Amino acid sequence: PDTRTAARSASGRRPVAVIVPIYADFESVRLCLQSLLAALPGPGEARVIIVNDASPEASITEYLNIIAQQSAVSLLINTRNLGFVGSVNRALKETKDEDIILLNSDTVVPKDFIGRLAQCAASAPDIGTVTPLSNNGEETSFPIPNRRNPLGSRNKVMAIDATAAAVNAGRVIDIVNGTGFCLYIKRQCLDAAGSLSEDYYRGYLEDVDFCLRAKRLGFRNVCAPSVY
């Protein structure tokens, strides 16, 4: 069990560190960070750790240097490409007593997604990870699971999220494992299960591996269908 006393934010929840490894695709990165920074709660509630994974795109490096000037953002720069897993594990070493969100750099996140995922995670002591709905989130894909559904405009994304928030408020669905496109990990679970396995190096399956290890330790992996 985690016996440390967690620092609490003004909301009473444990602060959250959002980790975003970045390599390429400037436009997706811009849209992701734009939505993420707009969705951040108040001071002390959450911070962002961006990892520039030796991006070959000068536009990305320049953009990240500008973004990193914001007080809620920290920028780590890899001198060589480490891949998703290596970048996440490097960022995890920079976290303290925070819950974690692993976020892909091609995601678009809705308002208050951090608070709603945190609320779901806090709804039971044995919940270890939380995954929202997505157009392309394996088991949590919507409307058709395990399929890459078309991604609409930003306005459509926000409209689907608003509907999900209203219709599925308070619902928690147990799943075998979460998916790393947007994976909320409670600090107690991370401390027990450890960092991501680097056996997978570039990514894919490391999220499954982590969640299965967490499950063996008694933690539940759940979907928050109220977040898209």
VOTORVO-710832 format. One line per 10 residues: number of its first residue (from 1); their letters; for each residue x negated, y negated, z negated of C-alpha. Coordinates in nm, 3 decimals. Layout:
// VOTORVO-710832
NUM	A	X Y Z | ...
This chain:
// VOTORVO-710832
1	PDTRTAARSA	0.000 0.000 0.000 | -0.101 -0.359 0.057 | -0.171 -0.494 -0.293 | -0.294 -0.837 -0.184 | -0.085 -1.144 -0.245 | 0.015 -1.279 0.094 | 0.010 -1.649 0.162 | 0.365 -1.754 0.241 | 0.480 -2.016 0.484 | 0.743 -2.278 0.409
11	SGRRPVAVIV	1.008 -2.035 0.532 | 0.903 -1.778 0.274 | 0.777 -1.542 0.545 | 0.422 -1.427 0.598 | 0.247 -1.645 0.860 | 0.205 -1.495 1.207 | -0.096 -1.492 1.441 | -0.003 -1.454 1.810 | -0.288 -1.299 2.008 | -0.297 -1.361 2.385
21	PIYADFESVR	-0.583 -1.205 2.586 | -0.623 -1.383 2.921 | -0.815 -1.287 3.234 | -0.651 -1.399 3.560 | -0.336 -1.534 3.734 | -0.335 -1.901 3.642 | 0.033 -1.965 3.713 | 0.151 -1.677 3.491 | -0.086 -1.790 3.217 | 0.043 -2.148 3.240
31	LCLQSLLAAL	0.407 -2.039 3.218 | 0.332 -1.804 2.928 | 0.144 -2.059 2.718 | 0.392 -2.332 2.802 | 0.678 -2.121 2.668 | 0.475 -1.998 2.369 | 0.367 -2.342 2.251 | 0.723 -2.470 2.289 | 0.846 -2.179 2.076 | 0.606 -2.223 1.785
41	PGPGEARVII	0.775 -2.292 1.450 | 0.664 -2.558 1.202 | 0.309 -2.609 1.070 | 0.179 -2.313 0.872 | 0.438 -2.074 1.015 | 0.235 -1.940 1.307 | -0.081 -1.993 1.506 | -0.208 -1.878 1.845 | -0.537 -1.701 1.912 | -0.622 -1.711 2.283
51	VNDASPEASI	-0.901 -1.490 2.415 | -1.062 -1.599 2.742 | -1.176 -1.255 2.858 | -1.451 -1.385 3.087 | -1.193 -1.514 3.334 | -1.328 -1.558 3.689 | -1.082 -1.844 3.750 | -1.223 -2.188 3.673 | -0.869 -2.328 3.655 | -0.787 -2.092 3.367
61	TEYLNIIAQQ	-1.102 -2.180 3.174 | -1.034 -2.552 3.216 | -0.669 -2.511 3.113 | -0.754 -2.305 2.805 | -1.010 -2.561 2.692 | -0.736 -2.825 2.702 | -0.482 -2.605 2.523 | -0.736 -2.524 2.251 | -0.739 -2.889 2.142 | -0.402 -2.829 1.973
71	SAVSLLINTR	-0.426 -2.766 1.600 | -0.224 -2.444 1.612 | -0.449 -2.288 1.877 | -0.784 -2.111 1.844 | -0.985 -2.011 2.151 | -1.226 -1.719 2.162 | -1.448 -1.686 2.468 | -1.585 -1.348 2.574 | -1.922 -1.369 2.746 | -1.835 -1.047 2.929
81	NLGFVGSVNR	-1.504 -0.889 3.014 | -1.384 -0.665 2.728 | -1.041 -0.577 2.860 | -0.715 -0.607 2.667 | -0.811 -0.373 2.384 | -1.154 -0.521 2.321 | -1.014 -0.874 2.330 | -0.734 -0.790 2.087 | -0.972 -0.620 1.843 | -1.205 -0.919 1.854
91	ALKETKDEDI	-0.913 -1.151 1.775 | -0.788 -0.923 1.495 | -1.118 -0.981 1.313 | -1.031 -1.352 1.308 | -0.698 -1.297 1.132 | -0.650 -1.312 0.759 | -0.337 -1.202 0.575 | -0.104 -1.263 0.868 | 0.143 -1.052 1.059 | 0.044 -1.013 1.424
101	ILLNSDTVVP	0.211 -1.047 1.763 | 0.028 -0.902 2.062 | 0.143 -1.091 2.371 | 0.067 -1.034 2.737 | -0.033 -1.343 2.931 | 0.243 -1.294 3.191 | 0.532 -1.311 2.943 | 0.786 -1.589 2.901 | 0.907 -1.616 2.541 | 1.228 -1.778 2.411
111	KDFIGRLAQC	1.276 -2.028 2.133 | 1.237 -1.892 1.779 | 1.128 -1.547 1.901 | 0.864 -1.538 1.627 | 1.113 -1.601 1.349 | 1.364 -1.353 1.485 | 1.105 -1.078 1.527 | 0.977 -1.152 1.176 | 1.329 -1.131 1.038 | 1.376 -0.792 1.201
121	AASAPDIGTV	1.041 -0.672 1.068 | 1.131 -0.784 0.716 | 1.472 -0.614 0.722 | 1.327 -0.288 0.583 | 0.998 -0.221 0.402 | 0.910 0.079 0.620 | 0.931 -0.107 0.953 | 0.581 -0.131 1.097 | 0.626 -0.264 1.450 | 0.897 -0.450 1.639
131	TPLSNNGEET	0.942 -0.477 2.016 | 1.197 -0.707 2.185 | 1.392 -0.642 2.503 | 1.226 -0.732 2.834 | 1.282 -0.702 3.206 | 0.977 -0.473 3.211 | 0.920 -0.315 2.870 | 0.938 0.060 2.930 | 1.202 0.198 2.688 | 1.308 -0.154 2.593
141	SFPIPNRRNP	1.359 -0.269 2.953 | 1.692 -0.442 3.021 | 1.936 -0.383 3.179 | 1.790 -0.051 3.299 | 1.544 0.121 3.062 | 1.207 0.249 3.188 | 1.229 0.041 3.503 | 1.084 -0.289 3.618 | 1.397 -0.503 3.641 | 1.391 -0.827 3.845
151	LGSRNKVMAI	1.276 -1.132 3.652 | 1.500 -1.431 3.703 | 1.428 -1.797 3.650 | 1.325 -1.937 3.312 | 1.681 -2.059 3.262 | 1.813 -1.709 3.325 | 1.563 -1.562 3.080 | 1.679 -1.805 2.814 | 2.045 -1.736 2.891 | 1.996 -1.359 2.853
161	DATAAAVNAG	1.809 -1.417 2.526 | 2.088 -1.640 2.393 | 2.344 -1.371 2.474 | 2.129 -1.100 2.313 | 2.086 -1.315 2.001 | 2.462 -1.359 1.968 | 2.574 -1.006 2.056 | 2.297 -0.807 1.884 | 2.230 -1.022 1.578 | 2.099 -0.809 1.292
171	RVIDIVNGTG	2.072 -0.489 1.495 | 1.763 -0.271 1.463 | 1.709 0.031 1.687 | 1.451 0.297 1.603 | 1.223 0.392 1.893 | 0.931 0.633 1.923 | 0.678 0.361 1.997 | 0.661 -0.008 2.075 | 0.516 -0.169 2.386 | 0.223 -0.410 2.386
181	FCLYIKRQCL	0.372 -0.675 2.616 | 0.511 -0.831 2.296 | 0.445 -0.619 1.988 | 0.506 -0.753 1.636 | 0.290 -0.572 1.379 | 0.340 -0.617 1.006 | 0.022 -0.674 0.809 | 0.079 -0.369 0.588 | 0.106 -0.152 0.899 | -0.205 -0.301 1.059
191	DAAGSLSEDY	-0.407 -0.257 0.741 | -0.301 0.106 0.718 | -0.331 0.205 1.085 | -0.636 -0.003 1.174 | -0.727 -0.173 1.501 | -0.640 -0.059 1.853 | -0.822 0.247 1.980 | -1.093 0.155 2.228 | -1.076 0.502 2.382 | -0.837 0.342 2.632
201	YRGYLEDVDF	-1.072 0.046 2.699 | -0.889 -0.156 2.963 | -0.544 -0.115 2.818 | -0.238 0.106 2.868 | -0.153 0.370 2.607 | -0.337 0.190 2.325 | -0.001 0.054 2.209 | 0.150 0.403 2.211 | -0.151 0.538 2.023 | -0.124 0.265 1.757
211	CLRAKRLGFR	0.249 0.315 1.706 | 0.216 0.693 1.677 | -0.059 0.651 1.419 | 0.164 0.410 1.230 | 0.452 0.657 1.247 | 0.236 0.933 1.099 | 0.166 0.697 0.810 | 0.536 0.655 0.742 | 0.610 0.334 0.935 | 0.902 0.292 1.173
221	NVCAPSVY	0.874 0.149 1.522 | 1.188 -0.042 1.612 | 1.340 -0.253 1.888 | 1.498 -0.592 1.813 | 1.771 -0.605 2.081 | 1.856 -0.959 1.972 | 1.537 -1.091 2.136 | 1.468 -1.091 2.511
